[in-house]
Amino acid sequence: DGRPYTVGSLNLHLSAIKRAHRERGLVPPHDHALVYRVWKGIRRRRGTWQEGALPLTVDLLQRVSRALPKPPHGARDQAILLVGFMAAARRSELVAITLGDVAVLPDGGYALRLVRRKTGDEPEVVGLSADSPAAEALRSWIEALAADPAFRVGPDEPLFGLRRPATIRDIVQRACKAAGLPEGAFSAHSLRSGAATS
């Protein structure tokens, strides 16, 4: 359409080109000094700052969590928020968790198997201690799954009953709005960035 690409779009294209070259055993063009200097100049001239969602810090997450409906109705959303925060999970990783990815530990805590989408396909195990708010929220959701046939899921089905990663954003924004926080200021990434900054 004639408009210049944003730095973020250029970065995405450059990453795809680099990956395609590496998969074929070739040297990526980005490794060439001239390409590197041009890219550095574009970033300096056009800027790389991007306005992002605010992090959901521990204090804000507690406030949001208190505003959710009590179990069983708010159990799923509370589990998504607290597990997402404790695991520093991306929205695609939360949606991909199945009931079979959850193991109960001897002390009553949980081990979650997550596939980190951006760092490889090897599963990573995240532990939730029995007395953590995330484990308590997950326990409430699993109890709701067992108690109500409408909620029931099989071992290979999504634990939270979600298919689209974008739904995590909707849940975060709805919960923030219920807590009196500015709805548009938070997204699914707020859980991950909140975990990193807390």
C-alpha positions as CSV (number, residue, x, y, z in Angstrom):
1,D,0.0,0.0,0.0
2,G,3.0,2.3,-0.2
3,R,3.4,2.9,3.5
4,P,6.8,2.1,5.1
5,Y,7.1,-1.0,7.3
6,T,7.3,-0.5,11.0
7,V,10.5,-1.5,12.8
8,G,8.6,-4.4,14.3
9,S,7.4,-5.7,10.9
10,L,10.9,-5.4,9.5
11,N,12.2,-7.3,12.5
12,L,9.7,-10.1,12.0
13,H,10.6,-10.4,8.3
14,L,14.3,-10.4,9.1
15,S,13.8,-13.1,11.7
16,A,12.0,-15.3,9.2
17,I,14.8,-14.8,6.7
18,K,17.5,-15.6,9.3
19,R,15.6,-18.8,10.3
20,A,15.1,-20.0,6.7
21,H,18.8,-19.5,6.1
22,R,19.9,-21.3,9.3
23,E,17.5,-24.3,8.6
24,R,19.3,-24.7,5.2
25,G,22.8,-24.4,6.7
26,L,23.4,-21.0,5.1
27,V,24.8,-17.9,6.6
28,P,22.0,-15.4,7.3
29,P,22.3,-12.1,5.5
30,H,21.9,-10.3,8.8
31,D,25.4,-11.7,9.8
32,H,27.0,-9.6,7.0
33,A,28.5,-6.4,8.3
34,L,26.8,-4.2,5.8
35,V,23.3,-5.6,6.5
36,Y,23.9,-5.3,10.2
37,R,24.9,-1.7,9.9
38,V,21.9,-0.8,7.8
39,W,19.6,-2.6,10.2
40,K,21.2,-0.8,13.2
41,G,20.7,2.5,11.4
42,I,17.1,1.8,10.7
43,R,16.5,1.0,14.3
44,R,18.3,4.1,15.5
45,R,16.5,6.4,13.0
46,R,13.0,5.0,13.2
47,G,13.1,3.9,16.8
48,T,12.4,0.6,18.4
49,W,10.3,1.7,21.4
50,Q,6.8,0.1,21.3
51,E,3.9,0.9,23.6
52,G,3.0,-2.3,25.3
53,A,0.6,-3.5,27.9
54,L,1.3,-2.7,31.6
55,P,2.6,-5.6,33.7
56,L,0.3,-7.2,36.2
57,T,2.5,-7.1,39.3
58,V,1.8,-9.1,42.4
59,D,-0.2,-6.3,44.1
60,L,-2.3,-5.8,41.0
61,L,-2.8,-9.5,40.4
62,Q,-4.0,-9.9,44.0
63,R,-6.5,-7.1,43.5
64,V,-7.7,-8.6,40.2
65,S,-8.0,-12.0,41.7
66,R,-10.1,-10.7,44.6
67,A,-12.5,-9.1,42.1
68,L,-13.2,-12.4,40.3
69,P,-16.4,-14.4,41.1
70,K,-15.9,-17.1,43.7
71,P,-15.5,-20.8,42.5
72,P,-16.8,-22.5,40.6
73,H,-17.7,-19.6,38.3
74,G,-14.5,-17.7,38.7
75,A,-12.3,-20.7,39.2
76,R,-11.1,-21.1,35.6
77,D,-10.2,-17.4,35.2
78,Q,-8.4,-17.3,38.5
79,A,-6.4,-20.4,37.6
80,I,-5.5,-18.9,34.2
81,L,-4.3,-15.7,35.8
82,L,-2.4,-17.2,38.7
83,V,-0.9,-20.1,36.7
84,G,0.0,-17.8,33.8
85,F,1.8,-15.4,36.2
86,M,3.6,-18.1,38.2
87,A,4.7,-19.9,35.0
88,A,5.5,-16.7,33.2
89,A,3.5,-18.4,30.4
90,R,2.7,-17.0,27.0
91,R,-1.0,-17.1,26.0
92,S,-0.4,-19.8,23.5
93,E,1.3,-21.9,26.2
94,L,-1.6,-21.5,28.6
95,V,-4.2,-22.5,25.9
96,A,-2.1,-25.6,25.1
97,I,-2.0,-27.0,28.6
98,T,-4.0,-30.2,28.8
99,L,-5.2,-32.1,31.8
100,G,-2.5,-34.7,31.0
101,D,0.1,-32.0,31.4
102,V,-0.8,-31.6,35.1
103,A,0.7,-33.9,37.7
104,V,-0.1,-33.8,41.4
105,L,3.0,-33.8,43.6
106,P,3.2,-35.8,46.9
107,D,3.0,-32.5,48.9
108,G,-0.2,-31.5,47.2
109,G,1.4,-29.1,44.8
110,Y,1.5,-29.4,41.0
111,A,3.9,-30.0,38.2
112,L,2.8,-28.5,34.9
113,R,4.4,-29.5,31.6
114,L,4.7,-26.5,29.3
115,V,6.0,-26.4,25.8
116,R,7.8,-23.0,25.4
117,R,6.8,-22.0,21.9
118,K,9.5,-19.5,21.3
119,T,12.4,-21.3,22.9
120,G,11.9,-24.8,21.4
121,D,9.6,-27.7,21.5
122,E,11.1,-29.4,24.5
123,P,8.6,-29.4,27.4
124,E,9.5,-27.5,30.5
125,V,8.2,-28.5,33.9
126,V,7.0,-25.7,36.2
127,G,6.3,-26.5,39.8
128,L,3.6,-24.9,41.9
129,S,4.0,-25.4,45.7
130,A,0.9,-26.7,47.5
131,D,0.4,-23.5,49.5
132,S,0.8,-21.1,46.6
133,P,-2.2,-19.1,45.3
134,A,-1.6,-20.6,41.9
135,A,-1.8,-24.2,43.2
136,E,-5.0,-23.3,45.2
137,A,-6.6,-21.8,42.1
138,L,-5.6,-24.7,39.9
139,R,-7.0,-27.1,42.6
140,S,-10.3,-25.2,42.6
141,W,-10.5,-25.4,38.8
142,I,-9.7,-29.2,38.8
143,E,-12.3,-29.8,41.5
144,A,-14.9,-27.8,39.4
145,L,-14.0,-30.0,36.3
146,A,-14.6,-33.2,38.4
147,A,-17.8,-31.9,39.9
148,D,-19.7,-30.6,36.9
149,P,-20.2,-32.7,33.8
150,A,-20.4,-29.5,31.7
151,F,-16.8,-28.6,32.6
152,R,-15.3,-32.1,32.2
153,V,-12.3,-32.5,29.9
154,G,-10.3,-35.5,28.8
155,P,-6.6,-35.9,29.4
156,D,-5.7,-34.7,25.9
157,E,-8.1,-31.8,25.9
158,P,-7.3,-28.2,26.8
159,L,-7.3,-27.8,30.6
160,F,-9.0,-24.5,30.5
161,G,-11.4,-25.4,27.6
162,L,-9.9,-22.7,25.4
163,R,-8.9,-23.1,21.8
164,R,-7.8,-19.5,20.8
165,P,-4.9,-17.8,22.5
166,A,-6.7,-14.4,22.0
167,T,-9.2,-15.5,24.6
168,I,-6.6,-15.2,27.3
169,R,-6.3,-11.5,26.5
170,D,-10.1,-11.2,26.9
171,I,-10.0,-12.9,30.3
172,V,-7.2,-10.6,31.5
173,Q,-9.0,-7.5,30.4
174,R,-12.4,-8.6,31.8
175,A,-10.8,-9.4,35.1
176,C,-8.9,-6.0,35.2
177,K,-12.1,-4.2,34.4
178,A,-13.9,-6.0,37.3
179,A,-11.1,-4.8,39.6
180,G,-11.5,-1.2,38.5
181,L,-8.3,-1.2,36.5
182,P,-8.1,0.4,33.0
183,E,-9.2,-2.5,30.8
184,G,-7.2,-1.6,27.7
185,A,-3.9,-1.1,29.6
186,F,-3.5,-4.9,30.2
187,S,-3.2,-7.9,28.0
188,A,-2.2,-11.6,28.2
189,H,1.4,-10.5,28.1
190,S,0.8,-8.5,31.3
191,L,1.0,-11.9,33.2
192,R,4.4,-12.7,31.8
193,S,5.8,-9.2,32.1
194,G,4.4,-8.9,35.6
195,A,6.2,-12.1,36.6
196,A,9.4,-10.8,35.2
197,T,9.2,-7.5,37.1
198,S,7.9,-8.7,40.4
